[in-house]
Amino acid sequence: MKHKRWINAAIGVMVGLSLTTPADAFTGETYAGEGSYSHVLPHAAVDAQADIYRTANVTGKMPTNKWWSSLAWNSYSEAQYPHPLAVKNEPSGFRVYNPSPRIVSDTHAISGSMTSSGDFTVGHSETESFPDAKVDGYNDWFVRAKYSFESTSMQVTYGHGSPYVFFTYNNGNPYISFESSPKIWYGNSSSPILGVSINGAHYGLFGPSGSTWRGIGTPKLTNSLNGKNYFSIAALPDNKPETLEKFKKYAYSHVTDTEANWDYDTATGEITTTYTYKTEAKEGLSNGTIFAMYPHQWKHSSNANLPYTYPSVRGTMKTGEGNSFVTTMKFNGVLPSLPDDKGIYDRAPLAKYIEEAAGEDYYGAPDSYSIGKRLGKLATLAPIAEQIGDTASADKFYDEIKSRLESWLTASDEYGNVKQSELFYYNNVWGSLIGYPASYGTDRELSDHQAHYGYFLKAAAELARKDKSWAEDSHYGPMIDLLIRDIASHDRNDPMFPYLRQFDPYAGHSWSSGHGKFNDGNNNSSSSESMNAWAALILWGEVTGDIDTRDLGIYLYTTEMNAINEYWFDTEGTNYPQAFTRSSGSIIWGGKTTGDSTMWTANPAEVHGVNWLPITGSSLYLTQHPDYAAQNYATMVKENNGTEFTTWNDLIMMYLAISDPEEAIKQFNTQAASMIPEPGNSKANTYHWIQTLNSLGTQDLSITSDYPLYAVFNKNGHKTYVVYNMSNSIKTVRFSDGTEVQASPDRFTTYESKH
């Protein structure tokens, strides 16, 4: 299995095994199969900052693109949104804010962002200011910050879904500063625990047994730790004493580790994810914790068994207790392309559009995103050309894919010198491959790697489908594996890359920014490009026999799909407040959801389309809720003041085809002659997608399969089962409704239900 190749590749960097430096390589070039990458920054290129704010406790490659990443990039941090809390590391200490009772929304956005003062700041009694706050430890969804000044220090542990924040002190006591005197409704100066309210938010403050309080009745409270060194706070859902007593049970059970581990059950087509907490009881015998689950979690779990809830910018968070909880989600398959439904529609226009695409030359920008979109376009065109028997065009598409990939996957020129363009450079400080020319912050910010590299990976998977030898260890497979590890290494001990760089196991989706240095936290502005990357992992893993990578892709794809349906689309209508009249969120931030703009425009076509593109055989998840798609399309038309769109008409028609394919066909026929497709798309793909959905319908959510490269289409109750068998032998594919399909090797097999 190729998991062994990953390990060997990592070792090879250190001891010269699988990755080598031949005599003809330039100094700083490391070979991976026939490809190579550079340790030498190209001339005039920009690199990520050299400073990482971490203590000596943190070894290995620092995670980026996390909800807490600004702690590693800044001397303190920007606002962070673990939910239900919002927090910020500052010179005076750890600022805490509970947005739950104060979520606001209007037609443009849903917001729960940190205010300028927060609710209070937890500092240290022996110093007014710390020189910095550093990453002192982390795990799958918790992080620990350390503040130090001379002989004083404070460690703060906090994480996703936790109403608690845990503190450890050296040479001092917790000093809690409010803007005004809080209302104290539980406890007094002689008790270790206080229940307080400030500006409508409720908290429990938990000192050790025997500790006391100074400053009652003022905005400044100090807990005298009574010779102990631990303290915690909890955001409470209400100000009832019995609620505080329940949260007290786990207030001294400090979280020390978290892990999300997944399992893909091939037979049932289900992904089961187990979220596990390790805790240390500072006093008493309780272990475990109270956790708040996002909608994409509690809707797929039976563990949200407590009565407490927290409003959030993602919807209602429900709570559970214990050492773990489990979610189970269905994987409904991906395809390398849509199948060819012969005889149902006129193929002559499709042949013409393929010929036009084959005659095009590329005059676009040379950066990794633009070239990635070019590769994605070609990888979509090639199988369509094959389907209609245009082998000359197909070969031209494949030749360009191969040429461009091999150029980017090789760091030296024909003379053995380091290239200055079209190469990948390895940043050893952060542990990242950066493609140059870079764009949109992939270099200085380590942003959007999954969006850019996903196109490279999708093209590589398509090329390997055509020519499996290209992906072998002796050719370009090792370089593709390195790109996969850059965005989604599944090894927590990977010596070259951080674990799951782009993906947040608890939030259920990717983050775009490498540093997250925004007051609204991190963000993701194109959920669909993340899905494109995860689909590429599935296809690459299947075509190369790398089951670890395939199953990783299935986990990422399935989890992110459910998060998209909850937070970007709200397909069930349960998460968006009534005042937020948009039908989708364009950008998901830690502290808010925006619905009326992208990072570059407020044009409705792009505001919506940025979370659809690229539309390929891996995009059928967009079709699973046709009623929602109709609503979303209607809202977009209203926002645009009509159906005359000035850009991305092709994507709009493809999306319209989900709910009204006949109208999409009419619009395409009217506009095809003047259409300028989105740069990663083509007329051929637009026509093929619309006609296929018109013929077969949309993806059926209710049916799963024991083979990942499949789709079940449903049109007015008539089901069509489609399988692409990547293997070289006949495969019996079993579906959850009892249907069996004998899938021929290396091709599509289509079976129509008889009932």
Buried (B, 14 or more C-beta within 10 A) or exposed (E): EBBEBBBBBBBBBEEEEBBBBEEEBBEBBBBBBBBBBBBBBBEEBBBBEEEBBBBEEBEBBBBBBBBBBBBBBBBBBBBBBBBBBBBBBBBBBBBBBBBBBBBBBEEBBBBBBBBEBBBBBBBBBBBEEBEBBBBBBBBBBBBBBBBBBEEBBBBBBBBBBBBBBBBBBBBBBBBBBBBEBBEBBBBEBEEBBBBBBBBEBBBBBBBBEEBBBBBBEEBEBBBBBEEBBBBBBBBBBEBBEEBBEBBBBBBBBBBBBBBBEBEBEBEBBBBBBEBBBBBEEBBEEBBBBBBBBBBBBBBBBEBBEBEBBBBBBBBBBBBBBBBBBBBBBBBBBBBBBBBBBEEEBEBEBBBBBBBEBBEEEBEEBEBBBBBBBBBBBBBBBBBBBBBBEBEEBBBBBBEBBBEBBBBBBBBBBEEEEBBBBBBBBBBEEBBBBBBBBBBBBBBBBBBBBBBBBBBBBBBBBBBBBBEBEBBBBEBBBBBBBBBBBBBBBBBEEBEBBBBBBBBBBBBBBBBBBBBBBBBBBBBBBBBBBBBBBBBBBBBBBBBBBBBBBBBBBBBBBBBBBBBBBBBBBBBEEEBBBEEBBBBBBBBBBBBBBBBBBBEEEEBBBBBBBBBBBBBBBBBBBBBBBBEBBBBBBEBBBEBBEEEEBEBBBBBBBBBBBBBBBEBBBEBBEEBBEEBEBBBBBBBBBBBBBBBBBBBBBBBBBEBBBBBBBBBBBBBEEEBBBBBBBBBEEEBEBBBBBEBEBEBBEBEBBBBEBEE
